[in-house]
Amino acid sequence: MGKKNTEKLGTDKILNLIIRNSIPAILANLVAALYNVVDRIYIGRLGTTELTGIGLVFPIMTIFFALEIIISVGSGILVSIKLGEKNKFYAQKILGNAVSFYCIISILLFIICFLFVDNLMYLCAASEATFPFAKQYFLLILPFLFFQFTSMGLNNIIRAESNVKTAMATILIATITNIILDPIFIFTFKMGVKGAAIATDLGMIFSSIFVFYHFRINKDRVLSLHFRDLKLDKNIIFDVFSKGFPQFFMQIVSSIIIIILNRTLKFYGGDIAIGAMVIINTVFSLVLFVIIGLSQGCQPVSGYNFGAKNYNRVIEVMKYSTLLSLFITIPSFILLEGFTKNIVAIFCKDTNSELFFLAVKGLRMLMAMVVLLGFNITFINFFMSIGKAKLSMMLNLTRQVFLFIPALIIFPKIWGLNGIWNIYPFVDIVIIIITASFFYKEYKNFKKLSLV
């Protein structure tokens, strides 16, 4: 069944393929976003200090996510291309190498972070009030990184097989487990922040077990995980790293920016400003993950057809992905701009607090240019799916380093805390002009190739 689904990537109608691949990916990503949303709703009910403490761990987790994603994205792209080339043997070696690498980095990260945990918390702008909660949460997440990496990281390979329902199931298992256990551990067992961490760990463990079940037992699998493929191959690792490096770089830079951002927020608004940003990012992630889900649904379609040199079909992916991003971002803009106060109130105990008003104001500013952000994510992920790693990295570098960081230094000095909210629409406007020009250039290039 899985093999037939893969072959359909080169024959079925492009729009049908994108929708069929994207809907499970979008649903899975929405559920994954709810994973964090539920955590922060419950923790927000404990208090602002606890909510801020959890938010301070996010930059470090982003670095972990970057290490996971360089393998996840790189291997997913390569597997799609290799399956398009009918090279299943090499695709299975990519899978085995991904598992081995996740095992190695999870052990190394545990050792390093455990030794320097206090320094890391203070680097992320922890105060005396927020430090205990940040450290508690982090130390309980740290030992279970391998399960997080394999649960989320191998999802791209499952999607590359076109087993989108299985990919969605892995996310659902983790999230449903977390949603059920969160209130039990946090409130019933009165474990607070510790309970939230334990619920997260158990969700990842169950999800990871299901992933390994798929690659070893599930009859719908295209690829199988064999012990012989666990031996690291330097050529595979190099290929995977080169394809996944743009996303890795983006996540590393994002983590650095979040650390700088938190310290800037603390300077201009204290722990309350950081707490407001935690709420803003949590809500905004719902939209962001849906857009990413669309891109993930397009990736195996464009990657497979690019590998098979079906350039007319690649052009169709470009057209439909652009159009479909509008169907996500426009309703999101209307909903979040129209009901901002109602949404933020879910995370706040007191709707007359400074935390509430800061979060409302910041969320409205971030949502102002969400349509442009949707185009930008769609375009950059397309470049990655066809192996344009350097271009993707350059565009991400421009957005995160050459635009955001200077604005983060300059804008608050001019407008104070309001300047921080103004950064996001400014960056989105400038970067879409650059990204769209490269996207159009690729479109014209594929037009020429399709005529040859």
KEMARMI-128656 format. One line per 4 residues: for each residue x, y, z of N, C-alpha, C. Coordinates in steps of 0.05 Angstrom, whole numbers, plus 5000, padded with zeros to 4 digits. Each point is the difference from the previous one (the first is absolute). Layout:
// residues N
X:Y:Z:X:Y:Z:X:Y:Z  ...
//
This chain:
// residues 452
5017:4976:5000:4983:5024:5000:5017:5025:5000  5021:5000:5017:5018:5023:5002:5014:5005:4974  5008:4979:4986:5014:5002:4974:4982:5012:4979  4975:4992:5000:4980:5011:4981:4996:5030:5005
4999:5008:5025:4997:5028:5006:5023:5016:4990  5024:4989:5003:5024:5014:4990:4999:5004:4970  4993:4979:4986:4998:5002:4970:4979:5020:4991  4979:5003:5016:4979:5020:4992:5010:5028:5000
5022:5006:5015:5012:5026:5000:5008:5010:4972  5005:4981:4983:5008:5007:4972:4978:4998:4980  4975:4992:5009:4979:4996:4980:4974:5014:5007  4992:5001:5025:4974:5012:5008:5001:5031:4996
4976:5012:5000:4998:5029:4997:5014:5014:5023  5014:5021:4993:5017:5014:5020:4983:5011:5023  4978:5013:4994:4984:5012:5021:4990:4979:5019  4991:4977:4989:4990:4978:5017:5022:4989:5018
5024:4998:4988:5023:4990:5016:5007:5019:5022  5001:5026:4994:5007:5020:5021:4979:4999:5022  4975:5000:4993:4979:4999:5020:5001:4975:5016  5004:4977:4986:5000:4974:5014:5024:4998:5019
5023:5012:4992:5024:4999:5017:4999:5022:5022  4988:5023:4993:5001:5023:5018:4980:4998:5023  4976:4990:4995:4980:4999:5021:5009:4984:5024  5011:4975:4996:5010:4986:5024:5024:5015:5013
5017:5012:4983:5023:5014:5012:4991:5025:5015  4980:5014:4989:4989:5024:5014:4987:4992:5026  4984:4979:4999:4986:4990:5024:5021:4991:5021  5020:4986:4991:5021:4991:5018:5015:5024:5013
5005:5020:4983:5014:5024:5010:4983:5016:5019  4974:5001:4994:4982:5014:5018:4999:4986:5027  4999:4974:4999:5000:4985:5025:5027:5004:5015  5022:5001:4984:5026:5005:5013:5001:5027:5012
4988:5020:4987:4998:5027:5011:4983:5000:5026  4979:4985:4999:4982:4998:5023:5015:4988:5024  5020:4983:4993:5018:4988:5021:5011:5022:5018  5011:5021:4987:5011:5023:5016:4978:5017:5011
4979:5004:4985:4978:5018:5008:4988:4989:5027  4994:4974:5000:4987:4988:5024:5019:5003:5024  5026:4994:4996:5019:5003:5021:4999:5028:5012  5000:5020:4983:5002:5028:5009:4973:5011:5010
4978:4989:4991:4974:5007:5012:5000:4992:5029  5007:4974:5005:5000:4990:5027:5021:5014:5018  5024:5004:4989:5021:5013:5015:4993:5029:5005  4987:5013:4980:4991:5027:5004:4981:5003:5023
4985:4979:5006:4981:5001:5022:5015:4998:5027  5024:4989:4999:5016:5000:5025:5011:5027:5007  5006:5016:4979:5010:5027:5006:5019:5010:4978  5004:5026:5000:5017:5013:4979:5029:4990:5003
5010:4997:5024:5028:4992:5005:5005:4972:4988  4981:4982:5005:5003:4972:4989:5000:5001:4970  4981:5015:4988:4998:5002:4971:5025:5012:4988  5011:5021:5012:5025:5012:4990:5023:4981:5003
5001:4985:5022:5022:4980:5004:5001:4979:4978  4976:4990:4992:4999:4980:4978:5009:5013:4974  4992:5025:4996:5007:5014:4975:5030:5004:4997  5014:5002:5023:5029:5004:4999:5015:4975:4990
4988:4977:5003:5012:4975:4990:4999:4998:4970  4982:5015:4988:4994:4997:4971:5025:5005:4982  5017:5020:5005:5023:5004:4983:5019:4975:5000  5003:4987:5023:5017:4976:5001:4987:4977:4984
4973:4998:5004:4986:4979:4986:5001:5005:4970  5001:5025:4992:5002:5007:4971:5027:4990:4989  5021:5002:5016:5026:4989:4991:4998:4970:4997  4987:4986:5019:4996:4972:4997:4984:4993:4975
4979:5017:4996:4983:4996:4976:5017:5004:4975  5019:5018:5000:5017:5005:4977:5017:4976:4993  5010:4987:5021:5016:4975:4996:4983:4977:4990  4975:5000:5010:4981:4980:4990:4992:5005:4971
4996:5026:4994:4989:5007:4974:5020:4998:4977  5026:5003:5006:5020:4998:4979:5000:4971:4988  4995:4981:5018:4997:4972:4991:4973:4995:4989  4979:5010:5013:4973:4996:4992:4994:5010:4972
5007:5026:4996:4994:5012:4974:5019:4989:4978  5026:4998:5007:5019:4990:4980:4994:4972:4991  4994:4983:5019:4994:4972:4993:4973:4998:4985  4980:5016:5008:4975:5000:4986:5002:5008:4971
5015:5021:4995:5005:5010:4973:5014:4979:4983  5022:4988:5012:5015:4980:4985:4984:4975:4994  4984:4992:5020:4984:4976:4996:4980:5004:4978  4987:5024:4999:4981:5006:4978:5014:4999:4973
5024:5012:4999:5014:5000:4974:5009:4972:4992  5010:4984:5020:5009:4973:4994:4977:4982:4992  4977:5003:5013:4977:4984:4992:4991:5008:4972  5002:5025:4993:4994:5009:4973:5019:4988:4979
5025:4995:5009:5020:4988:4983:4999:4969:5001  4981:4989:5016:4996:4971:5004:5024:4987:5014  5013:5015:5018:5023:4990:5014:4992:4995:5030  4985:4979:5004:4989:4994:5027:5023:4992:5019
5020:4986:4990:5022:4990:5017:5014:5024:5014  5006:5021:4985:5013:5023:5011:4982:5015:5019  4974:5001:4994:4980:5013:5017:4999:4986:5028  5002:4973:5000:5000:4986:5026:5025:5005:5016
5023:5004:4987:5024:5006:5014:4998:5028:5013  4986:5018:4986:4996:5027:5012:4984:4998:5026  4979:4983:5000:4984:4996:5023:5017:4989:5024  5016:4980:4995:5016:4988:5021:5020:5020:5011
5013:5016:4983:5019:5020:5009:4987:5022:5016  4975:5007:4994:4985:5020:5015:4996:4990:5029  4992:4975:5003:4996:4989:5027:5026:5000:5016  5022:4992:4988:5026:4999:5014:5008:5028:5009
4996:5019:4982:5009:5028:5007:4983:5011:5023  4974:4995:5000:4983:5009:5022:5009:4988:5026  5009:4975:5000:5009:4987:5025:5025:5014:5010  5019:5006:4982:5025:5012:5008:4996:5028:5011
4984:5017:4986:4998:5028:5009:4983:5002:5025  4981:4982:5005:4984:5001:5024:5017:4994:5025  5019:4982:4997:5019:4994:5022:5018:5023:5006  5012:5012:4978:5018:5022:5003:4986:5024:5013
4976:5006:4990:4985:5023:5011:4993:4997:5029  4993:4976:5008:4994:4995:5028:5024:5006:5018  5023:4990:4992:5024:5003:5016:5007:5030:5002  5001:5014:4978:5008:5028:4999:4981:5017:5016
4974:4997:4995:4980:5017:5012:4997:4995:5030  5003:4975:5008:4998:4993:5029:5023:5014:5015  5023:5001:4988:5023:5012:5014:4998:5030:5002  4987:5013:4981:4999:5029:4999:4971:5011:5001
4983:4986:5014:4972:5007:5000:4995:5028:5012  5013:5006:5022:4996:5027:5013:5008:5022:4981  5023:4997:4988:5010:5021:4982:4981:5004:4976  4989:4978:4990:4982:5002:4978:4974:5015:5007
4990:4995:5024:4976:5014:5009:5004:5030:5002  5022:5008:5012:5006:5028:5003:5006:5014:4973  5012:4985:4982:5006:5010:4974:4974:5007:4985  4979:4984:5006:4974:5004:4987:4983:5021:5015
5012:5016:5018:4987:5022:5013:4983:4992:5024  5006:4978:5013:4985:4991:5023:5006:5020:5023  4979:5006:5015:5003:5017:5024:4999:4981:5025  5004:5011:5023:4999:4984:5025:4972:4987:5003
4979:5013:4990:4973:4990:5003:4995:4977:4980  5009:5003:4975:4994:4981:4979:5020:4977:4998  5024:5003:5010:5021:4980:4998:4991:4972:5010  4988:4997:5024:4993:4973:5009:4981:4985:4981
4981:5015:4989:4980:4986:4983:5013:4992:4973  5017:5018:4989:5014:4994:4975:5018:4975:5003  5015:5000:5022:5018:4977:5005:4986:4974:5005  4978:5001:5015:4984:4976:5005:4991:4987:4974
4988:5017:4983:4988:4990:4975:5022:4989:4982  5022:5015:4998:5022:4992:4981:5013:4974:5008  5005:4996:5026:5014:4976:5009:4982:4975:4997  4974:5003:4999:4983:4977:4996:4996:4994:4971
5004:5019:4982:4998:4996:4971:5026:4987:4990  5022:5009:5011:5027:4994:4989:5005:4970:4996  4993:4982:5019:5008:4971:4997:4985:4986:4978  4979:5012:4989:4982:4986:4981:5002:5012:4972
5022:5013:4994:5004:5013:4974:4999:4980:4977  5011:4976:5003:5000:4981:4978:4972:4994:4991  4981:4998:5019:4972:4994:4992:4988:5024:4986  5007:5024:5008:4990:5023:4986:5011:5002:4972
5026:4994:4997:5013:5001:4974:4988:4980:4980  4997:4975:5009:4990:4979:4983:4971:5003:4994  4985:5009:5020:4971:5004:4997:4994:5021:4979  5013:5023:5002:4995:5022:4982:5018:4999:4976
5025:4992:5004:5019:5002:4978:4996:4980:4977  4991:4976:5007:4996:4980:4979:4973:5004:4985  4985:5019:5009:4974:5006:4987:5004:5008:4971  5021:5016:4995:5004:5009:4972:5006:4976:4981
5013:4979:5010:5005:4977:4984:4974:4985:4995  4983:4998:5020:4974:4987:4997:4983:5015:4979  5001:5027:5001:4986:5016:4980:5012:4997:4972  5027:4997:4999:5013:4995:4974:4991:4974:4987
4992:4981:5017:4989:4975:4990:4971:5004:4989  4989:5023:5006:4972:5007:4995:4981:4985:5019  5010:4992:5023:4984:4988:5022:4991:5023:5019  4984:5018:4989:4993:5024:5015:4983:4994:5024
4983:4980:4999:4982:4993:5022:5017:4989:5023  5020:4984:4994:5018:4990:5021:5015:5023:5013  5010:5019:4983:5014:5023:5011:4982:5016:5019  4975:5003:4992:4982:5014:5017:4995:4985:5026
4998:4974:4999:4995:4984:5023:5023:5003:5021  5024:5002:4991:5022:5003:5019:4997:5026:5017  4991:5021:4986:4996:5026:5014:4976:4998:5019  4979:4987:4990:4975:4997:5016:5005:4985:5026
5016:4979:4998:5006:4984:5024:5014:5017:5021  5020:5015:4992:5015:5017:5019:4982:5021:5012  4984:5013:4983:4984:5023:5009:4976:4991:5018  4986:4980:4991:4977:4990:5016:5009:4990:5027
5023:4986:5001:5011:4992:5025:5006:5024:5018  5012:5021:4989:5006:5024:5015:4975:5014:5010  4980:5002:4982:4976:5014:5008:4985:4986:5023  5000:4974:4999:4987:4984:5021:5015:5002:5026
5027:4997:4999:5016:4998:5024:5007:5027:5013  5000:5021:4984:5007:5027:5010:4984:5008:5025  4973:5001:4998:4984:5008:5023:5002:4981:5024  5005:4974:4993:5002:4980:5022:5025:5005:5016
5023:5003:4986:5025:5004:5014:5003:5028:5012  4990:5020:4986:5004:5028:5009:4982:5006:5024  4974:4993:4997:4980:5008:5021:4992:4977:5019  4993:4977:4989:4991:4978:5017:5022:4990:5018
5024:4996:4989:5023:4991:5016:5016:5024:5011  4991:5024:4994:5012:5025:5010:5030:5001:4995  5008:4993:4976:5028:4999:4993:5009:5026:4985  4981:5017:4992:5007:5025:4987:5016:4997:4975
5022:5015:4998:5017:5000:4976:5012:4973:4996  5007:4986:5021:5011:4973:4997:4980:4981:4986  4975:5003:5007:4980:4983:4987:4997:5005:4971  5003:5025:4991:4999:5007:4972:5023:4986:4985
5024:5000:5012:5023:4988:4987:4997:4970:4998  4990:4987:5021:4996:4971:4999:4979:4992:4979  4979:5015:4998:4979:4994:4980:5012:5002:4972  5017:5020:4996:5013:5003:4974:5018:4977:4994
5016:4991:5019:5018:4978:4996:4985:4974:4993  4978:4994:5014:4985:4976:4995:4988:5001:4972  4990:5023:4991:4989:5002:4973:5021:4994:4979  5024:5010:5004:5022:4995:4980:5008:4971:5000
5001:4987:5023:5008:4972:5002:4980:4982:4985  4974:5004:5004:4980:4984:4987:5001:5005:4969  5004:5025:4992:5001:5007:4972:5024:4987:4987  5023:5001:5014:5024:4988:4989:4998:4970:4996
4987:4987:5019:4995:4971:4997:4984:4994:4975  4980:5017:4995:4983:4996:4976:5016:5004:4975  5019:5019:5000:5017:5005:4976:5016:4975:4994  5013:4988:5020:5016:4976:4995:4983:4976:4992
4976:4999:5011:4981:4979:4991:4995:5003:4970  4996:5025:4991:4995:5004:4972:5023:4990:4982  5024:5007:5007:5023:4994:4982:5009:4971:5003  4990:4985:5020:5007:4973:5004:4978:4980:4993
4975:5008:5005:4978:4981:4999:4977:5008:4981  4993:5025:4999:4978:5010:4985:5001:4992:4970  4979:4987:4990:5000:4991:4973:4999:5022:4979  4991:5024:5008:4998:5022:4982:5026:5015:4996
5021:4992:5014:5026:5014:4997:5012:4995:4972  5014:5020:4991:5015:4997:4975:5029:4993:5008  5010:5013:5020:5027:4995:5010:5000:4983:5025  5021:4984:5004:5002:4984:5024:5026:5007:5015
4998:5000:5026:5024:5006:5016:5015:4974:5006  5025:4999:4990:5017:4976:5004:5025:5008:5016  5009:4981:5016:5024:5005:5017:5024:5007:4982  5002:4988:4977:5023:5005:4983:5002:5029:4990
4977:5013:5000:4999:5028:4991:5006:5020:5022  5003:4991:5025:5006:5018:5022:5029:5010:5000  5017:4986:4985:5028:5009:4999:5002:5026:4985  5012:5020:5012:5001:5026:4988:5017:5000:4975
4989:5012:4979:5013:5003:4974:5006:5030:4996  5026:5007:4997:5008:5028:4999:4987:5014:4975  4997:4985:4979:4988:5012:4976:4970:5007:5004  4986:4981:5014:4972:5005:5006:4997:5024:5019
5017:4999:5021:4998:5022:5020:5006:5027:4987  5020:5001:4982:5006:5025:4986:4976:5009:4982  4988:4981:4986:4977:5007:4983:4977:5010:5016  4995:4986:5022:4977:5007:5018:5005:5028:5012
5025:5004:5009:5006:5026:5013:4998:5023:4979  5009:4995:4976:5000:5021:4980:4971:5008:4993  4982:4980:5000:4972:5006:4993:4985:5012:5024  5007:4992:5024:4986:5010:5023:5013:5024:5013
5023:5008:4991:5015:5021:5014:4985:5027:5000  4986:5008:4979:4985:5025:5001:4980:5001:5023  4985:4979:5004:4981:4999:5022:5014:5000:5027  5022:4984:5001:5016:4999:5024:5011:5028:5008
5010:5013:4980:5012:5027:5004:4978:5019:5009  4977:4998:4988:4978:5018:5007:4992:4996:5029  4999:4975:5009:4992:4994:5028:5021:5009:5020  5026:4996:4993:5021:5009:5018:4999:5031:5003
4998:5013:4977:4998:5029:5001:4975:5009:5015  4978:4986:4996:4975:5006:5014:5004:4998:5030  5014:4979:5008:5005:4997:5029:5017:5023:5011  5020:5008:4986:5017:5022:5008:4983:5026:5002
4983:5003:4980:4983:5024:4999:4981:5000:5024  4988:4977:5006:4981:4998:5022:5014:5007:5027  5025:4991:5003:5015:5006:5024:5005:5030:5002  5008:5013:4977:5004:5029:5000:4974:5014:5004
4979:4989:4987:4973:5012:5003:4990:4999:5029  5004:4977:5013:4992:4998:5028:5015:5020:5018  5025:5002:4995:5016:5019:5016:4991:5029:4995  4993:5006:4975:4990:5027:4993:4973:5005:5013
4983:4979:4998:4973:5003:5013:5003:5004:5030  5019:4985:5012:5004:5003:5029:5009:5028:5007  5017:5012:4983:5011:5027:5005:4978:5021:4998  4983:4997:4979:4980:5021:4996:4973:4994:5014
4995:4975:5007:4974:4994:5012:5000:4979:5022  5023:4989:5007:5002:4981:5022:4988:4972:4993  4996:4984:5020:4989:4973:4996:4973:5000:4987  4984:5021:5005:4973:5001:4988:5002:5002:4970
5019:5015:4989:5003:5002:4971:5008:4974:4988  5017:4985:5014:5008:4973:4990:4976:4982:5001  4984:5001:5021:4976:4984:5002:4980:5006:4977  4998:5026:4993:4982:5008:4978:5010:4987:4974
5026:5000:4996:5011:4989:4975:4996:4969:4999  5000:4987:5023:4994:4972:5001:4972:4995:4990  4981:5016:5009:4972:4997:4991:4998:5006:4970  5013:5021:4991:4999:5008:4971:5011:4977:4983
5023:4990:5007:5012:4979:4984:4984:4974:5000  4987:4995:5023:4983:4976:5002:4977:5001:4981  4986:5023:5000:4977:5004:4982:5009:5001:4971  5021:5014:4995:5010:5004:4973:5009:4973:4988
5010:4982:5017:5009:4974:4991:4978:4984:4987  4975:5005:5008:4977:4985:4988:4999:5007:4970  5003:5025:4993:5000:5008:4972:5025:4991:4986  5022:5003:5013:5026:4993:4988:5002:4970:4994
4990:4984:5018:5001:4971:4995:4981:4991:4978  4979:5014:4996:4982:4994:4977:5014:5006:4974  5013:5023:4998:5015:5007:4976:5022:4980:4995  5014:4992:5021:5021:4980:4997:4989:4974:4991
4976:4993:5010:4986:4975:4992:4995:5000:4970  4992:5023:4989:4996:5002:4971:5026:4995:4985  5021:5012:5010:5027:4997:4988:5009:4971:5001  4994:4987:5023:5007:4972:5003:4985:4982:4981
4974:5008:4995:4984:4985:4981:5010:5003:4971  5011:5023:4994:5010:5005:4973:5028:4987:4996  5015:4997:5021:5028:4992:4998:5004:4973:4986  4985:4978:5008:5005:4975:4985:4990:5001:4971
4980:5017:4995:4990:5002:4972:5021:5014:4982  5010:5023:5010:5020:5015:4984:5026:4984:4999  5009:4989:5023:5025:4985:5001:5000:4976:4982  4978:4984:5000:4998:4976:4983:5001:5008:4971
4984:5020:4992:4998:5007:4972:5025:5014:4990  5014:5015:5018:5026:5011:4993:5020:4978:4995  5000:4980:5017:5018:4977:4997:4994:4985:4974  4974:4998:4993:4992:4986:4975:5001:5018:4975
5008:5025:5004:5003:5020:4978:4973:5006:4986  4979:4999:5016:4973:5008:4990:4996:5029:5006  5012:5018:4984:5001:5028:5007:4973:5014:4997  4983:4991:4982:4973:5012:4999:4985:4996:5026
5004:4977:5012:4986:4994:5025:5012:5017:5023  5026:5005:4999:5013:5017:5020:4988:5028:4998  4995:5010:4976:4988:5026:4996:4972:5001:5013  4985:4979:4996:4973:4999:5012:5002:5001:5030
5019:4987:5012:5003:5001:5029:5005:5029:5009  5017:5015:4985:5006:5027:5006:4975:5018:5000  4983:4995:4980:4976:5016:4997:4980:4994:5023  4994:4975:5004:4980:4992:5019:5009:5006:5029
5025:4997:5006:5010:5005:5027:4997:5030:5007  5005:5017:4980:4996:5029:5005:4971:5007:5005  4983:4989:4984:4971:5005:5002:4989:4990:5027  5008:4975:5007:4989:4988:5024:5010:5014:5025
5023:5012:4999:5010:5015:5024:4981:5023:5007  4987:5011:4980:4981:5022:5004:4975:4990:5015  4992:4975:4994:4977:4988:5014:5005:4995:5029  5025:5000:5008:5008:4997:5028:5003:5026:5014
5015:5018:4987:5008:5025:5014:4978:5021:5002  4983:5002:4979:4979:5021:5001:4980:4994:5022  4988:4976:5001:4982:4994:5023:5014:5003:5027  5025:4992:5002:5015:5002:5025:5002:5029:5009
5006:5018:4981:5002:5028:5005:4974:5011:5011  4978:4993:4987:4973:5010:5008:4993:4990:5028  5005:4975:5005:4992:4988:5025:5017:5011:5023  5026:5001:4997:5017:5009:5023:4998:5030:5004
4997:5015:4979:4997:5029:5004:4973:5007:5012  4979:4984:4993:4973:5006:5009:4995:4991:5029  5014:4979:5008:4994:4988:5026:5026:4998:5018  5017:5020:4997:5026:4999:5014:4996:4999:5030
4983:5017:5011:4996:5001:5029:4989:4973:5011  4981:4989:4986:4988:4974:5008:5021:4978:5001  5018:5000:4980:5020:4979:4998:5021:5003:5022  5009:5025:5004:5021:5004:5020:4989:4995:5028
4974:5005:5004:4988:4996:5026:5002:4971:5010  5002:4981:4981:5002:4972:5007:5025:4994:5016  5021:5016:4996:5026:4995:5013:5004:5017:5025  4981:5019:5006:5004:5019:5022:4979:4995:5022
5009:5001:5024:4982:4998:5023:4985:5027:5004  5013:5022:4992:4988:5026:5004:5000:5016:4974  4977:5006:4989:4998:5014:4974:5003:5031:5004  5005:5008:5024:5006:5029:5005:5030:5004:5007
5016:4979:4996:5028:5001:5007:5016:5012:4977  5024:5008:5008:5019:5011:4980:5008:4978:4980  5003:4975:5010:5006:4978:4983:4980:4997:4977  4974:5002:5007:4979:4997:4980:5002:5022:4978
5002:5025:5008:5000:5021:4981:5026:5000:4982  5022:4992:5012:5025:4998:4984:4997:4978:4979  4989:4977:5008:4997:4978:4981:4981:5006:4978  4978:5014:5006:4981:5008:4979:5013:5018:4980
5014:5020:5009:5013:5020:4982:5021:4986:4983  5016:4983:5012:5021:4987:4985:4990:4981:4979  4979:4985:5007:4989:4980:4982:4988:5014:4975  4987:5022:5004:4988:5015:4977:5022:5010:4981
5023:5008:5011:5022:5010:4984:5012:4976:4984  5004:4978:5013:5012:4977:4986:4982:4989:4978  4973:5002:5004:4982:4989:4980:4996:5019:4976  5010:5024:5002:4994:5020:4979:5009:4991:4972
5023:4986:4999:5011:4992:4974:5001:4970:4997  4981:4986:5011:5000:4971:5000:4998:4989:4971  4986:5014:4983:4998:4991:4972:5027:4999:4986  5016:5020:5005:5027:5001:4989:5017:4978:5012
4997:4995:5026:5015:4979:5013:4993:4972:4988  4975:4996:4993:4991:4975:4988:5014:4996:4973  5001:5021:4983:5014:4997:4975:5030:4994:5005  5012:5014:5019:5028:4996:5004:5007:4972:5008
4985:4988:5019:5005:4973:5009:4996:4980:4977  4978:5004:4984:4994:4983:4977:5023:5000:4980  5009:5024:4993:5021:5003:4980:5027:4987:5010  5008:5006:5024:5025:4989:5010:5000:4970:5002
4977:4989:5009:4999:4970:5002:4999:4987:4973  4990:5015:4979:5001:4989:4973:5029:4998:4991  5015:5021:5005:5029:4999:4992:5014:4976:5013  4993:4995:5024:5013:4978:5014:4992:4973:4988
4975:4998:4992:4990:4974:4989:5013:4992:4974  5010:5020:4985:5013:4994:4975:5031:5001:5003  5009:5000:5025:5029:4999:5005:5015:5026:4999  4985:5023:5000:5013:5026:4999:5007:5009:5029
5019:4985:5012:5006:5005:5028:5013:5027:5005  5019:5007:4982:5014:5026:5003:4982:5024:4998  4981:4998:4982:4981:5022:4997:4982:5003:5024  4990:4978:5010:4984:5001:5024:5015:5011:5024
5025:4992:5002:5017:5010:5022:5004:5030:4998  5005:5009:4975:5005:5028:4996:4975:5017:5007  4977:4990:4993:4975:5015:5006:4995:5001:5030  5004:4977:5013:4996:4999:5029:5021:5018:5014
5024:5000:4990:5021:5017:5011:4992:5029:4998  4989:5008:4977:4992:5028:4996:4978:5008:5019  4980:4982:5004:4978:5006:5017:5008:5002:5029  5015:4980:5009:5005:4998:5029:5023:5017:5009
5021:5003:4984:5024:5014:5008:5001:5028:4990  4998:5004:4974:5004:5026:4988:4976:5019:5003  4977:4989:5006:4976:5017:5004:4992:5001:5030  4995:4976:5012:4988:4999:5026:5019:5011:5022
5025:4991:5000:5018:5008:5021:5005:5030:5001  5006:5013:4977:5004:5029:5001:4974:5014:5009  4977:4990:4991:4975:5013:5009:4996:4996:5030  5008:4977:5011:4997:4994:5028:5018:5019:5017
5022:5008:4988:5018:5019:5014:4990:5029:4998  4990:5007:4976:4992:5028:4995:4972:5007:5009  4980:4984:4993:4972:5007:5004:4993:5005:5030  5009:4983:5019:4993:5006:5028:5012:5026:5010
5023:5007:4989:5013:5025:5009:4983:5025:4991  4985:4996:4979:4983:5022:4989:4973:5000:5013  4987:4976:5001:4972:4998:5009:4997:4984:5026  5021:4992:5013:4998:4985:5024:4988:4972:4995
4983:4990:5018:4988:4974:4997:4984:4998:4975  4986:5021:4992:4985:5000:4975:5017:4994:4976  5026:5008:5001:5018:4995:4978:5004:4971:4994  4999:4983:5021:5003:4971:4997:4977:4989:4984
4976:5009:5005:4977:4989:4984:5002:5010:4971  5011:5023:4995:5002:5011:4973:5020:4986:4982  5018:4985:5013:5021:4986:4984:4988:4980:4980  4980:4985:5009:4990:4978:4984:4987:5008:4974
4981:5019:4999:4990:5009:4974:5022:5012:4982  5019:5014:5012:5021:5012:4984:5016:4978:4985  5008:4979:5015:5016:4979:4989:4984:4985:4979  4975:4994:5005:4983:4985:4981:4998:5015:4973
4997:5026:5000:4997:5015:4976:5025:4999:4983  5023:5004:5013:5025:5001:4985:5007:4973:4989  4998:4979:5016:5009:4973:4992:4983:4988:4978  4974:5006:4999:4983:4989:4979:5007:5011:4973
5009:5025:4999:5008:5011:4974:5024:4985:4989  5019:4993:5018:5023:4985:4991:4994:4971:4993  4984:4987:5017:4994:4972:4996:4983:4996:4975  4981:5017:4996:4982:4997:4976:5015:5003:4974
5021:5017:5000:5015:5003:4975:5015:4975:4993  5011:4986:5020:5014:4974:4995:4980:4978:4992  4976:5001:5012:4980:4980:4994:4991:5003:4970  4996:5025:4992:4992:5005:4972:5022:4992:4981
5025:5003:5007:5023:4992:4984:5000:4970:4996  4995:4985:5022:4998:4971:4998:4977:4991:4982  4978:5015:5003:4976:4994:4983:5007:5002:4971  5013:5021:4992:5008:5004:4972:5019:4979:4991
5018:4991:5018:5020:4980:4993:4986:4973:4994  4981:4993:5017:4986:4975:4995:4982:5001:4975  4991:5024:4994:4985:5004:4975:5017:4992:4976  5025:5010:5000:5019:4994:4979:5006:4970:4998
5005:4988:5024:5007:4971:5001:4977:4983:4990  4976:5009:5005:4976:4984:4992:4996:4999:4970  5013:5019:4986:4997:5002:4971:5022:4985:4985  5020:4991:5016:5023:4986:4987:4992:4971:4993
//
